[in-house]
Amino acid sequence: MYPIQIGNYDFKRIYLWLQYSDKLPFFTEVVIEVFYPNNMQADGLVMFNHGFLIGFDPFFYPKQLLSKITNQDTPLFEVNPSWYYNYSQAAIDNNWALAFVTTVHQQIDGMPWTDFGGSPRPGQAAYAAASYLIRYGATHKYNDEKAVKAFQFLKPASATSKAGLSKGNRVLFAGHSVGGAHAQAAATGFANLRDIGGKNFTPYDPVFYNREVTPDHTPRLSKWAPEQMADPVGVLQLSPVDGAGGKIVPVFAPGMKPYRQKLAEMKIPNLMVVGNCDSACLTNASNPPAWSATDSNNQYAQMTPAGKESWGAICMVEDGGHCGYLLHRNDLCKMADAQPNKLAGCRDATVWQAGEAEFHFTNELMRRYIDQLASDKPKIDSFDDWKGCELVSWLSDETSDKQGISLAKFADGRYVHFAH
């Protein structure tokens, strides 16, 4: 599609085929939605993995067949995650680009549009998609040098700021629900995705095609120069859900535990956000739950093990559920908030809904997170830098404007919890 101009930004959808490893004859359709400044000088990129109930369509296969016969758009364009997670103002305020990746997941062939969680493949796809945007820009014509030059939207690596941060491959990986867990995997970077994937039956050295059947494709990712690949500079997880699919097909959904363990060793900002009434991520609906004050088997604990100076932080939204992060209501996502009374103190709670204060809080959180990574800000080099940064201070300040929501205190009396 041609870019849609919205003020000083352009919006575009890119349709590609992804082969996770050139050693495996498996391909998946990928659509990347990207919102970028049309001065082609974006200071960085947010790559977002969407939730598992966004884009549900029981008529996917018939629509897919019809689209091939009639040369119409792929039904993956109808998933449209940017409609629900419209954090564009956060990107605009910081001159960053914002992208979303949607794939036809291999997890369950009978339901290709749905991701039940637990498979690292969508996280692998997010890293590959981010790297594709860095190298080739907002075009599917990766083999057309003129098109690539015209659509590369990230500030060149040579334009280095005083803080030494302005690299053209800086990426904040983010996601909601199962997408939050996929972001955990993506944020570990290429070397870890390849190493961990190779040990867990999900080998990773991807190539892209721009047609279903063509001999032409991008070089495999291991052959790219480091500056052409995504450099994770942070991770944001909104109510992450993991492993639900592993209860059905454990071989294909081993969960993101090894990636969380790797994140525990990485020196990058790492923030998890949950709602105190979110039964989708705080109960056994997620395997394991995102957080627990009493059970050590949870995602946050795996990211912050004893003996390691993990940068993992967590905050909890009062009356927060699973879908309040969205701008627009999604009926199927609403199912995830059907049983908030499973959690203590939530029986009579009025849980935040899509488009309400929790969405505006999330947009402001995203804006401040991106700003914290801005090229004119001092680089966060240490755990103390991260713990004392402006973003954490804003979350920790009871009197700061959080767009109408309140944060819950943890047992240590703080609004932002660090394990160490």
N, C-alpha and C positions, 0 to 999 in steps of 0.2 A: 504494500500500500504506500501511497505518497504521504509524507508527513502532514499532520494536521497542526496548524499554527494556533497556539493559544497564548496571546501576548508575546512575551519574549522567549517562549518555550515552544518546542515541537513535540508532538506525540506520534509514535509510530509502532506498528506491530510487525514483527519479523517472523517468518515461518521457515523452519529448518528441520532437518532430520539429524538425529544424534545417534552415533554408535559409541557406546560407553567404552568399548575397547576394540581395537582393530583385530583382535584375536577371537572375537565372538561375533557370530552372524546375527546379532540382534540389533534392531533399530527402533527408535521411538520418535514420534513427532514432538516437536518443541515449538512453542510460540513464546516470543519475548515481547512484552510490552515495555516501551521505554519512553520516558519523559525527560527531555534534555534541553539545556539552553541553546537557542539557535545562534548564539555567537560562537558556538563550538569551543567554549573555554570552561567546561565544567570542572570544578575543583576536586570532584570525587564522585563515587557511584554508590547508591544503596541498592542492593540486590535482595528482593523480597520473595520468600516462599509462602504461598497462600495456604489457607486452611483446607481440611479434607472434604468439607461439605460444600465448598464453593465450586460451582460448575457442574453439579450432578446432572446428568442427562441420560435417561434410559434409551433414548433414540440415537445415541452417539454413532453406532455402527451404520445404520441406514443413512444418516446424514453424511457420514464420511464417504460412503460409497457414492451417494448422489453428488457430492462435491467433486469427486474425481470425474464422474461422467459429464457433468455440466460445466466443469472448470470454474466452480464457485469457490468461495473462501472455505477453508477448513472449519469444521464445527468447533475446533479448539479456540477460534477467535471469540466464540460466544461465552467462554468461561469468564473473560473480562475481569480479572482480579483487581485491576486498578479502579474499577467502579466501587468496590467495597472498601479497599484500603487506600483511599484517596488522601495520601499525605503529601500531595504536591506542594502545598504552601511551605512545608518544612524544607523541601528541596529548593524552591524558588528563593526563599530567604537566605539561603547559603550558597546559591549558584552551584548546586549539585544536581546530578542526574538521579532519577528514581526508576528502577526497572523491576519487572515481575516475570517470573518464569512459570510456564504451564507445560506439562508433558503428558503424553499418554503413558501412564505408568504400566510397567510390566507386572506389577504385583499380583493382580488378579485379572486374567484375560477377559473374563466375562463382564467385568466392570472397569473398563480401561480409563474412565474419567475420574475414578475415585481412588484416593490414597488413604488407606486406613492407618498408616503410620508404621514405623518400625523398619522400613526399607531405606537404606542410605542412598538409593539411586536418585531421588529428587534433589537431595543435597549435592550429589555429584553433578547433576544437571545444572544446578544453580551456579556452582563454581565454573563449570564449563561455559555457561551463558555469559557470566560476568567477564570471563577472559575473552570470549568472542567479541563482546562490545568494546573492550579495551583495544583489541588488535584491529578489528574490522569496522567498528562503528555501527551505526543504525542502518544497516543494509544486509540483504541476504546475498548480495553479489560479492562474496569474499574474493572471487577470482578476477574481479574487475578493478584494476588499480585506480581508475578515475572515480568510480563509485565509492571505494573505500576512503579515498582522500576527501571526498565531498561530505561523507557522513561520520567521520571520526570527530566525536564531540567532547573528548576529555582533554584537558590542558596538557600540553606536551611535558614530558618529564624534565626537559631542559629548563623549563620556567620555574626554577627553584626559588622558594621564598627564604627569608632570613631564618625561619624556623627549621628549614631543611625538610619540609613536609610535602611540598607540592610535587608529588609524583603522579604521573598519569595513570597509575594502576591501583589507586587506593580504593578499597571497597569495604563498606559496612554491610555485613550480612545480617539479615533480619527475617523474621517470619512469625506467623501466628498458628497456634494449634499444632497439627503435625508439621506444619511449615516451620514452627519454632524449633522443633527437634531437628529438622533438616538443615536449618541454619547453623545448628551446632556442628554438624558434619562439615558443611561448606566452609565454615570459618577456620577449620584446621589447615586449609591450604592444600595445594596439589600433592606435595610429597607425602603428606599423611593420608590423604584420600587414596592415593595409589598404594601405599604400604598397607594400611588397614584393610582396604578393599580386597587386596590380593590375599589376605589371610582369612577373609570372611566370605568367599565365593562371590564377590562383587568386584572383579578386576576393573581397573580404571586407567585408561589412557585414551581419552575420547578424540573422535574426529567428527566434523560436521559435513553434511551434504545439503545442497539446496534443492534437490529433487529426490523422489523416492528411488529411482533407478538411474544412476549416472556413475561413471568411473571417476568423476572429478570430486575431490573433497579437500578439506583443509589438512595440513600436516597434523599428525597426532600431537597431543598437548606436550608430551615430553620433549618434543623437538623445538618448542617455542622458546624464545629468549625470555629471561625472567621479567623484563620490563613489559612484555606483551601479555603477561599472565596476571590474574587478580592477586593483589597483595592484601590479605585481610588485616584491617586496622581496628576492627571492633565487631561485636556480635550483640544483637538484641533479640531476645526471645519473649514473645507475648503468649502467655499461657501454653507452654509447650506440651504437646501430647506425643508420647512415644509408645511403640510396641503393641498397639491394639491389633494390628495386622498379624503380629507374631503369634497370637492365639489361634489364628486360622492357618497361616502358612509360615511357620517359624523359619524354614530354610531361606525364604525370600524376605523375611522381615526380622533380621537378627537384633534390631534395635541399635541405638546410637551410643550405647555405653562406652565402647572403646574410643569414640570421638570425644565424648565428654571427658574421659580420662586424659586424653591428649590436650584438650583445652586447659586442663588444670596446670599444665606445664607452660602454657603460652602467655607471654607478657603483652596481652592486648586487653582493652576494656571489654568487660563481659557482664551484661546486665540481663536478668530475668525479671519479668513482671507477671504477677498472678493476681487473681481476684479472690478474696476470702470466701466467696460463694460460688466458685467455679468448680462444679462437681466433675467436669470433663477432664480437668488436669490435676486436681488435688485428691482424687479417689483412684481406685483400681481400674477405672475406665482407661487410665493411662498406665502403661507398664514399663517402668515404674511411674508413680506420681511425680509431678514436677517438684513438689516441696512437701515436707512433713516435719512438724516440730517434734514428733515422737518416734518415727520410724526412719532408720538410717538408710533404708532402701528407697532412695528418691534421686531424681535427676540432679538436683542442686548438690546433694552430698557427693555424688559421683564426680562432679566438677570441682569439688573443694575438699579433697581427701586430706586427712591428717598428714603432716610431714611435708606438705608442699605449700608454697606461698601462692595459692591460686588467686586470680583476680576476680573470681566469681562474686557477683553481688545480686541481691534480690530485694524487690519491694512488693508490697501487697496493697491492692486497691480495696478500700472499704466498699462493700456492696458490689464488688466487681464480679461479673460472671464470665462467660466464655465469648460472647459476641459483642460486648460493648465497645471493642476496639474498631468495629466496622462503622463506616459512614451510612451505609444503606442496609436495611433489614434483609436477612436471608432466612427463609422459612426453615430450611433444613439445618442451618447452623443453629437456629433457635432450639432445635431438639436437644442440643448439647446443654442448654440451660434449663431443661425441663425438671430437673430434680435438685435444685439448690438446697432443699431442706435436708439433704444428706449430710450437710456440713454444720458444725456447731455455730449457733448464732444466726443462722440464715433462714430459719423457718418463716419468719415474718418480714424478711428483708425485701426491699424493693430493688431488684438487681438492675444495674445500668443496662440500657438497651442500645442498639445501633443508632448512631446519629446523635446521641446524647452527650453528657459531659465527659464520659470516659473516652469517647472518640476524640474530643477536642484536647483532652489531656494527652492522649497518645500522639496526636499531631504536634503538640508543644514539646513532648518528650523527644520525639524524633528530631524536631528542629534544634533543640538544645544538644542532643547527642551529636548531630552533624556539626554544629557550631564548635563543639568541644574538639572535634577532629580537624578544624579548619586550618588551612596552611599558614595563617598568620597567628595561630595560637602556639604556645610552647608545646613541644612534643611531650606526651605522657610516657616517661621513660621508666618509671618505677611504680611499685604498688602504692607507695605513699602519695605519689602524684595522682594516681587514679582515685584513691580513697578521698583525697582532699580537693578534687577538681570541682569546677563550677557546676557541672551536671549533678554530681552526687550531693553537693551542698544545697542545690535547689530542691532536690528530692528530700533531703534531710531536714529542711527548714519548715517547721510546722506552719509558719506564717506566710510562706511564699504562695503565689497565685498558681494553683494547679487546675485551673479551668473548671472549678466547681466540684472536684472530687477531693476525697481525703485519703490519706494512706494509713494503714493499720500499723501499730507498733509491734515489733517483735519482742521476744522475751527479754532481750537486753535493753529494752526501752528505746530503741532506735527505729527510725522509719526505713532505713536501708541497712540490710544485714550483710555483714561480711563474716565468713566462717573463721577467719584468722585475724 
